[in-house]
């Protein structure tokens, strides 16, 4: 009898929380494709750091964040907009540039590069599209445009907009924004 009451209670709690009680019962789609770029929408709204780490094609940017020592900032409570370049974007840099930035003696330069991809506050694609300029955390001017609905920032195309996190939003871009 106790097992039946617990089972009913569990179903009620799951229903109130809006969660499917059994794995596989949820019908939300976790993978999608935009602009030909496969990405995974995080099932939970973790912080920005966890959201970035959930994306396979952002390994290089995640490494830069860790090496620059900015992971705690992105895992904190402050709200940010992150313009995250893909691995392919980093591959477009001149040979040796990334390796040079990842050296311990260049940590300040790397931190400036990463901060150039972060904006204060949580701005989704619609909010960004309504602006023409903004500033990165590194106080660099970011030119924003949306010709024909394609959002660009300093010429970098936003391939995947609006990956929401508990403390901000991530937009995946196709080019590294060099300071």
Phi and psi in degrees as a GROMACS rama.xvg file:
@    title "Ramachandran Plot"
@    xaxis  label "Phi"
@    yaxis  label "Psi"
@TYPE xy
-61.9619  -37.8678  UNK-2
-63.4308  -39.0875  UNK-3
-66.5669  -44.4296  UNK-4
-62.91  -42.4253  UNK-5
-63.8004  -42.1706  UNK-6
-60.277  -45.3544  UNK-7
-64.2421  -42.5296  UNK-8
-60.7461  -42.544  UNK-9
-61.1597  -43.2795  UNK-10
-62.7273  -40.6992  UNK-11
-63.9045  -44.8578  UNK-12
-63.5356  -42.3149  UNK-13
-61.9674  -42.2827  UNK-14
-64.0317  -42.1298  UNK-15
-64.7189  -34.1905  UNK-16
-82.5699  -11.5251  UNK-17
73.614  30.4563  UNK-18
-117.12  139.213  UNK-19
-73.1626  133.232  UNK-20
-73.7269  -22.5208  UNK-21
-118.003  141.943  UNK-22
-58.3428  137.028  UNK-23
93.0295  -11.7611  UNK-24
-79.9896  -26.2776  UNK-25
-68.5913  143.533  UNK-26
-108.855  8.41958  UNK-27
-70.5412  140.364  UNK-28
-86.9336  126.217  UNK-29
-98.3772  -13.9719  UNK-30
-121.735  143.443  UNK-31
-149.826  172.327  UNK-32
-133.614  131.08  UNK-33
-131.966  136.52  UNK-34
52.6604  31.406  UNK-35
75.762  6.58125  UNK-36
-105.767  115.107  UNK-37
-75.6366  136.952  UNK-38
-147.393  165.988  UNK-39
-115.285  123.636  UNK-40
-79.6763  121.07  UNK-41
-59.3259  134.444  UNK-42
-70.7653  -32.2865  UNK-43
-108.019  156.211  UNK-44
-93.1634  76.0914  UNK-45
-77.2869  -175.497  UNK-46
-74.7578  176.054  UNK-47
-59.1468  -40.5116  UNK-48
-60.6523  -46.4304  UNK-49
-65.4918  -37.5554  UNK-50
-63.5828  -44.5948  UNK-51
-63.4033  -42.8717  UNK-52
-68.2231  -19.4394  UNK-53
-78.0774  -8.03592  UNK-54
-101.953  114.935  UNK-55
-60.5254  -36.3208  UNK-56
-82.9763  12.2649  UNK-57
-116.498  21.3767  UNK-58
-58.3243  -41.428  UNK-59
-67.4369  -43.0912  UNK-60
-63.9548  -41.4488  UNK-61
-60.9163  -40.2107  UNK-62
-63.1046  -41.8093  UNK-63
-64.0128  -41.0186  UNK-64
-60.0955  -47.1154  UNK-65
-64.8593  -46.6636  UNK-66
-63.7355  -34.9875  UNK-67
-77.5005  -10.6504  UNK-68
77.6258  26.1329  UNK-69
-103.743  7.10432  UNK-70
-63.9954  -34.4677  UNK-71
-69.1315  -34.6821  UNK-72
-62.1433  -45.2025  UNK-73
-73.6442  -18.0117  UNK-74
-94.0476  -3.51851  UNK-75
-81.6111  -167.35  UNK-76
-89.0569  -20.1734  UNK-77
-64.4756  150.002  UNK-78
-97.9031  131.015  UNK-79
-137.78  159.766  UNK-80
-111.575  124.481  UNK-81
-110.988  127.339  UNK-82
-101.449  96.7918  UNK-83
-97.9473  114.034  UNK-84
-74.0616  143.589  UNK-85
-73.8263  169.002  UNK-86
-58.5199  -39.7567  UNK-87
-61.8098  -38.0316  UNK-88
-61.168  -42.9637  UNK-89
-66.4751  -32.1116  UNK-90
-67.1669  -19.9279  UNK-91
-79.6601  -10.54  UNK-92
-67.1721  154.253  UNK-93
-56.3865  146.55  UNK-94
-52.8946  134.766  UNK-95
88.208  -14.12  UNK-96
-62.5276  -51.0022  UNK-97
-64.3679  -45.736  UNK-98
-58.5658  -39.8765  UNK-99
-64.5092  -44.1668  UNK-100
-65.6651  -30.4628  UNK-101
-80.1345  -4.83525  UNK-102
-69.8191  143.966  UNK-103
-54.1463  -37.3159  UNK-104
-70.5769  -11.6242  UNK-105
-108.687  20.9544  UNK-106
-58.5114  -39.2392  UNK-107
-64.8175  -40.7707  UNK-108
-65.7585  -40.2076  UNK-109
-65.7476  -42.4495  UNK-110
-60.5934  -39.4391  UNK-111
-63.7243  -40.0241  UNK-112
-62.6256  -47.154  UNK-113
-63.9156  -45.5524  UNK-114
-62.1259  -24.4339  UNK-115
-69.3633  -13.592  UNK-116
-103.689  10.7949  UNK-117
-127.216  136.375  UNK-118
-120.074  149.385  UNK-119
-72.1158  137.607  UNK-120
87.3947  165.159  UNK-121
-102.033  108.011  UNK-122
-118.705  117.788  UNK-123
-81.2666  176.937  UNK-124
-60.7884  -38.5636  UNK-125
-63.8357  -41.9644  UNK-126
-66.7801  -40.951  UNK-127
-64.1628  -40.7219  UNK-128
-62.2536  -25.5564  UNK-129
-83.189  -2.1941  UNK-130
-108.486  161.054  UNK-131
-113.075  -25.4492  UNK-132
-145.096  157.611  UNK-133
-158.299  175.527  UNK-134
-115.765  142.021  UNK-135
-80.4427  170.543  UNK-136
-62.1854  -24.2646  UNK-137
-83.9569  9.86063  UNK-138
65.1254  28.1324  UNK-139
-95.9964  144.414  UNK-140
-74.7882  130.175  UNK-141
-113.274  119.368  UNK-142
-86.2192  123.342  UNK-143
-114.892  133.544  UNK-144
-147.102  160.515  UNK-145
-141.336  61.391  UNK-146
-67.2701  132.514  UNK-147
55.1066  29.3959  UNK-148
81.0183  -2.12279  UNK-149
-91.7653  108.939  UNK-150
-72.6684  127.701  UNK-151
-129.948  148.141  UNK-152
-131.523  115.665  UNK-153
50.3024  37.7715  UNK-154
86.2272  -12.5972  UNK-155
-79.2224  130.013  UNK-156
-82.8416  133.367  UNK-157
-80.4468  105.903  UNK-158
-78.8649  -39.7261  UNK-159
-132.423  109.405  UNK-160
-90.5406  161.71  UNK-161
59.1288  47.6938  UNK-162
-83.6352  103.939  UNK-163
-81.3166  142.988  UNK-164
-129.023  167.2  UNK-165
-61.8625  -29.1609  UNK-166
-120.227  28.4739  UNK-167
154.867  -156.272  UNK-168
-143.767  146.926  UNK-169
-114.832  135.346  UNK-170
-119.719  125.052  UNK-171
-88.5004  126.909  UNK-172
-117.682  163.121  UNK-173
-97.8671  2.67281  UNK-174
-143.399  142.262  UNK-175
-77.5786  131.6  UNK-176
-89.5699  92.7752  UNK-177
-72.5312  135.767  UNK-178
